[in-house]
């Protein structure tokens, strides 16, 4: 997902009109922790089987890359965790970190030849002339368990299971092809994905972008292993456009449970540097979708190689700091953001975590608490990666996790249909329980923050729930939130229907480190000065994102050495407890 962007006032008006005491132990008045279903350790985990690594050279033609990913997905559907694609510098890093040793390594052509023999069914298509229809072609191929074969591939496809060139000759627009594929194959699919076939990312006309990019192969293996329905309708979220009516009929046909988690990424309609529909929630009038940001490779390998984590105790969060609220201190929790994006977790956040460990091990007495947002979908998509992150956190004992925005899905929960909100809250509470967390980063749309504070967020404050801290941010644009709070108010304590409490914090984001005046890009010294200048007794937080040039090294690791003595860094778990105690 993208991060918030500053928005000019005229555009803002246009958008608004268009889219409408002690904390060392729990307080005796606080409810006990929820009675979650424990992870069943009595059932032995099956041992992973042998697997093959397929090495893919940089610059591999897109039709070849798509076929390789499709073949990997088909293999992993047939035999869980049997094929792993080495196409990114981090791919082999993960195998090394997890101690996974392949039994064989093949190059691309060797693997394609083997795949064609193992899965002889094929779908014939033409990449160059049918690029806009690639989502539909991939859907059919995944449903049929067939390899998508472009004429440039060195694979015969004389008797295709589906001939896209012929079948789509009179259905040669994304809308026509999508409707045909949905009517014919939807019952054979298990979920929805949005994958851009290569439209220009920042066109002059959002309604009619040119095809200027190649289709990325990321997630295609997962599409084939799970038989996902792939769609990319540029105007599928635009009022008055027939594509919106089509997309709505697809989502609301009853094939998939809602609120529907949409894999991939909707990067259509880039307005002022932010994608209007990336969170999916505002896309349809039914308001029953959210995103699972997942343009990542090898998910078919990870999700089939290891059983999903479905109960608490399989991964264990570090114990929160034992603190008593001191009104002469200022408490700040720093959160490493973008953990909802699985591609980030597989690349940059992996590297940042290693930097963090190296820093703490070099200076164990100068290792302040740090919280990382992490996708709850790793419990099923990549349990081994989730386990790695938790294991690394135990090396420092000072690293913690929080649910990413906005909990179970990247969504604007206050904008969900009322009937979907309770389902969303229940799913988020269950995620927090399984991961052993008490906090959630929350994103909402402009104009909905009053409703979030008054109506939606108190749903988390229940005696049986895990969530005790809510850490909000505004997306996709940096716009004021909680403007009705006094300027010196950094949090509010919300009370649920049964008397349970949670802390709701004021947003604060740090994106770059190159300015003395831009509040989102302050140098570490200026940020330290700001935090030091807060009224003593303040409990607050800072959300760090990397789209403005911020790295862990040039931000948090530098800042921690510059803070005045009365500023104490804490985890989000501790911040929530302290805020409730301070109130």
N, C-alpha and C positions, 0 to 999 in steps of 0.2 A: 504494500500500500504506500501511497504517497503521504507526505507530511503536510501540515497546514501551511498555507500561503497567505501573505498579506493581500487584502482585497481592497480596491479603491471604493470610496463611498458610493459613487453612482452605480457601480456594479453590485454593491451590497444591496442597494434598494431594489435593483432588478431581480437579484436572487431571492430576496425576501418575498417579493411579489410572486415569483414563479414557483417557489417550493414551500410554499408554506412551512495525696493521696496516693496509692501505690499501684505500680504496673508490674511488679515482680510476679504477682499471681493474679488470676482473673478476679475482678470485683465480685463480691458475693452476690450482688444484685444481677450480675450478668448470667445468662444461661450457660449451662455446660456445653462443651463442644458437641457438635451433632453426632449422632450414632450412625456412622457411615458403614456401608457394607465393606468389611475388610477384604483385602486381597487374599485369595485362597492359595495359601502356600502348600497345602497338602497335595495339590495336583502338580506333578512334575512337569516342568516345561519341556516340550519336545526339543531334542537337540537339532540345531540347524543342519541342514543337509549340505552336500557339496555345491559349489557354485562356480560359474565361469565369469571372468572379467572380459568385457569387450572394449578394446581400446579404439577410440574414435579420434582421428586426427583433427586439429583445428582447420577450419575452412572446408569441412566436409559438405558437399552440396545438400541443400535442404531436403530434397526428396529422399536422399540416402539417409540423412539423419532421422527423418520421420519414420522411415521403414525400420531403422534400427531400434528406435524407441518402441514402435509397435511390436516388433518381435520380442523385445525384452518383456513387455507387458504380457504378451501371450504366453511366454515361457513361465513367467512368475505366476500367472493365473493357473497354469497347468501343474507346476511344481514350485511351491512357495520358496522365494528367496534363491532362485537358481541362476539368475543372470543379473549382472551388475555392469552398468555402463560407465566407463572412464572417459569422460568428455570435459571435465572441469578440473582445475588444479586441486580443488578440495575433495574430489571423489576418492582418490587413493589415500588422502589424509584420513578420511573417516574410516576406511578399512583398517589402516594402521592403528588408529586410536581405539577401535573396537576389537582389535586382535583377530580380525577375520582374514583368513588366508584362502585364496581361490585355489581350485584344483586345476584350472586351465585358464589360459589367456588367448583370446582370438583377436584378429584384426577385423575390420568392418566387413570386408568381402567374405572372409571365411564364415563369419557369423550369419551373414545374409544367405549364403549358400546353404548352410545348415538349417536355418530357419525355414527356407523355402521347402526343404525336404520334410521337416517336421510338421509344418503348417502349410500344406499345399494350396489351401483356399486363398484367393487373392481378389482384391478390388482394383480394377483398372481405372486410372484417371490421368489427367494431364495437368501437371503442376502449374505451368505457365499460364494456360488459358483458364484454369479453374481455381486459381488461388483463393478467391473470395469464398469459394464453396468448400474449402478444406475442412472447416468444422463439421460440415455435413458428411463429407467423405470419410473422415475419421470415425464419426459416429457409426456409420453403416459397417465399416470394417471391424470396429470393436464389437458390435453386436453380432456379427457373423463369425468372429474369430478368424478373420482373414487379414492378410498382409496388404497394405496399400502400395500399389506398384505403379509408379510413373514410368513413362516410356524410356526415360534416360537410365533406368536401373538395369543392371545385368541380371534380370530375373524374368523368366518367361511367365506370361499371364494370358495364355491363349484361350482358356475357358474360365473366365472370371465368375466368381460367385455374385458379383455385382459389377456392372460396367457403367461407371459414373459418366463416362463420355457420352454414351448413348442415353442413359436414363435421365440425365440432367440437360439434355439438348434443348428441351422445351421448358425446363425448370432451372434456368440459368441465372437466377438472382438468389441472394441469400435467403430472402423471404420465401420464395417459391420452393427452393430446395429444402429449407428448414421445415416447412409445413408438410411436405411429402415424407421426409425422413421421420418426423414425429408421428404422423399418421400410420406409418408402416412399421417402425422399429421401436417406438417409445417403450412398449411393454417389455422389451428385452434389455432395457437399461436400468441402472440402479440409482442414478443421481444426475446432477447438472454441473457442467463446467463451461466457463466462458474463456475462450482462447482466441486472441487476435491473430488473424491469418497474415497480417502484415500491413495494416493501414498506417498511414502517416500519423505519428503520435501527437503532433501539434499542428493540425491543418488550419488553413484560413477559413474553411467552411466545415464546421464540425459535422454537419448533416451529410456531407458528401466528400469524405477524405479520399485521397489518392492511395493506391497501393504502392508504397515506396520501400517497404521493409520486406524481409523474409520472415516466414513463420518460424517462431522459436520452437525447438523440439521439447522444451521443458514441460513436464507433466503428461506428455503423450503416453509414456509407458504406463502411468497410473490410469489413464483413460481406458487403455486396453485391458489392464488387469481387472478393473472394476466395471467395465462396460458402461462408461458414462455417456450421457447425451451431451454433445458439444454444440455450442451455439455462439455466434457473435453477430448480433443484429445492431448495427451502428445506431439506429434510431429506435431501438427496442424499449427505451425508457422515455421517449419524447411524446408528450401529449398530442393527440390528434394524428399521429403517424400510424399507419396500418401495422407497422412492425411491433408497436407496443401492444396492440390488440392480440397479435399472434403470440408474443412472448407471454402475455398474461394467460392466454388459453393453455399454453404449455405448462407454466408453473402451477396453475390452478386446476389441472386436469385430474388431480388426485393420485398421480403415480408416485409422488415422493412426499414424505412428511414435511410439514412446515412448523416453525420458520425454517426455510430451506437454506442450507449452507451451500453456497455456490463456489466450486473449486476454480482455480485459475485467477483471473483478474479482469475486471471490466474497465479498460483504459480507453473508453470512448468519451467524447465530449469534454475535452480539456479546456476549461475556462479559467483564465487568470492563473494558470499554473496548477490548478487542482482539478481532478476528475470528479464531475458532479455525482456520478453514480457508482463510484468505486466500492462503496459499502453496500450497495444493492438495495438498502432499505427504502430509499426514495424512488426506486425505479418504477414500481407498479402501484396502482391504486390499492391493491390488496395488502400492501405493506407487510409482506410475509417472507422476505429474503434477507440474508446477510452473507458476507463473504468469508471464505476460507482462503486467505492469500497464500497461494501454493504453487507458483510457477517455479517448481523445483524438480530436479531429476532424481531418479532412483527410488521414488516413493513406492513403486510397485515391488521393489526388492525389500525395502524395510517393512512395509505393511504386511507382507506375506511371510517374511522370514521369522518373525517373532510374534507370539500371541499378544493381543491388545491388553493394556492395563485397564482393568474394569473396577478395581476396588482400592481402598485406601491402604497405605502401608507398603506398597511396592516401591514407591519413591518417598523419601523422607526429607522434609524441609529442616534446615538448621533451626535449633531452638531460638526464639526471639531473645534479644538482650534483656537482662533483668534490670529494669530501670524504675526509679521512683521519680515522678514528675517534679521538677525543680523550676519554679517560676523565674529564677535568675539565669536560666539556660535558654538557648534557642535550639530547637531540634529540627533537623532537616533530613529527609529521606531522598536519596537520588535514585532514579529509575532509569535503567538502560532501555530505551524504547524500541519499537518496531518488532517486538517478539511475536506478534501475530503473524508475521511474514516468515513462512517456513524457509524460503530461500535465504533470508538473512541469517536464520539460525544455522543453516548449513554452510555459511560462508563467513561473513564479517563478524558475526557475534561469536562464532567459534574462535576466531583469532583474538578478539577482544578478551574472551574469557582466559585464554592462555596468557595474554599480557597481564591480566589482573592477577593470576596465580603467581606468575614470575615476580611481580612487584611485591606481593604479600610475602612470598617465601624469602625474598631478599631482605625485607624489612618487616618481620612479623609483628613488631610493636607499633608499626604505623600502617595498619591494615583496617581502615574504617569500614563499617558495614556498607554494602552496596546491593541493590535489588535489581533483578533482571526480569523483564516481562517475557513470558514464554507461552507458546501456543498450547492450549489444552488438547489440540488435535494430534499432538505427538503421541498421545497415549495409544492411538490406533495407527496413525500414519508412520510413525517411526519410534516405537518404544525404546529401541536401543539408543537412539540419540537422546531421548529424554533421560534415560538412565545415566548416560555419559555426563550430561549437564549437572544432574544432582550429585553424582560422584565427585565431579570437580568442585562443586560448592563445598563439599565436606572437607576438601583439602585446606581451605582457608578457615572454615567455620564461620565466616563473616559474610558469605554470599547467600542471598535470599531470592525468592521468586514471587512474582505477582501475576495475576491473570492479565493478559493484554487487552487492549480495547476490542470490543466492549464486553469481555467475558467469553461466552460460548462462541460467539461469532463476531467478526468485525462488522458492526452494525450501529445504527442510531436507535437504541432500544426505545426511547420515548416516542419515536415515530412509528414503531411497529403497531400493527393493529392490536387493539385491546385484547382480543382473543389469543394473540400470540405472545403477549408480554409475560404472562404467568408461566408459559412453557419455557420461555427464554430464561427467566429467573431460576426456574427449577434446574434447567440444564447447567447454568452457570454455577449454582450452588453445588451441584454434583461434581462439576469440574474442579472446583476449589477443594472439595472434600477429597477427591482422588489424589490431587497434587499436594494436599496438605497446606493449602494457602488460606489467607484470611483477607486478601485485598484484591481489588480489580481496578484496572485503568478503564475509565468510562469516556466514550466519545459520543457527542450528540451534535445535532444540527442547530444552526442559528435559529433562535426563536423558540426553542423547545426546552431551554434550561429551567425555566420556572416549573414547567410540567415535570421535568426530571426530578427536581428537588421536592416538589410537593406530592407527586403521584407515583412515579416509577421507582426511584431509588429507595424509598421506605419499604418497598417489597422485599429488599434484601435483609432488612432488620427484623429477623425472626429468631425465636429461641432455638429452632432446629437448624438454622443456617450457618454457613461457614464465614460469610463475608462480614467483616467488621470495619473495613476501610474502603472508601471509593475515591479514586484519584482521577479527576476529569481533565479532558482536553477538548478543544474545539477543532473540528476538521470538516472539510478539507481546507478551511481558511482560518487564519488567526484572528478571531473576532472576540470582543469582550464577552465574558460570561460572569454571572452572578453580580451584575452591575448594581443590584439593589443591596448588596452587602456593604457595610462600612469599609472604607479603604484599609483600615487596619485589621480587618477580619480575615483570617487565613483558613478557617474551617468552621463547619457547623456540625452539631451532633443531631442526627435524625433518630426519631423514636418510632419503632414499628407498632403494628396493631397490638402485639402481645407484650410490649414494653421493652423489647430488645433494642439496643442502640448500635449505631454505626457512625463513623466520622466521615464527613464529606469535605474535601479540601478544595481550596481555590486553585485554579490552574496556574502553572508556571512552566514554561518550556525553554530549553537551551539547545540551540541548533548549530551555532558556530562560535568561534573564539577570536574574532578579528575586529571587534568594535568596542569603543569606549562608551557608545551612546545607544546603539541598537539593543534593546532589552533581550532579544532572542539570540544575539551573537556577541555577548559580552566576553571580554578577555577573562581568564581565570581570576586575575586580581580584582577586576571590577565586579565579577560575580561574588567573590569573597567579601568585598566591601558591602555589596547589597545585602547579603545574608547577615553580615555582622551588624548592619544597621537596623535590622528588624527589631521591633520591641521585644525585650526579654520576656520569656514565657511563650513565645511563638512556637507553634508546631506546624511545619509546612513540608513541601516536597518540590522536586525539580525533575522534569521529564526530559531526557536527553535523546535527541535524534541526530542522525548523521548527514542529513541532506544539505546542511550548510557548511560542511567541512569539519564538523566536530568528530573527534575520535576519543576513545577512552583515555589515551595517553595525554592528549593536549587539553582535556577538560577535567574530568574527575580526578585523575591521578595527580594532576598538577595542582588543582584547586585544594585538595585535601591538606596540602602543606601550607596553605596561605590563610586558613581560617583563623579568626581570633579565638582565644581559649573558651569563651562562653558558648560558642557554636559547636554543637555535638551532632555528628552524623549518625543516623539510625536507619534501621530497615523500615519498610512500609508497615510491617506487622507491628513494630514498636511504635511507629508514629501514630497509628490508629489507636492503640492502647493509651498512649500519652494524651492524645487529643480528648478522648473520652474522659480520662482522669482529670484533665485541666478544666473541662467544662463543669 
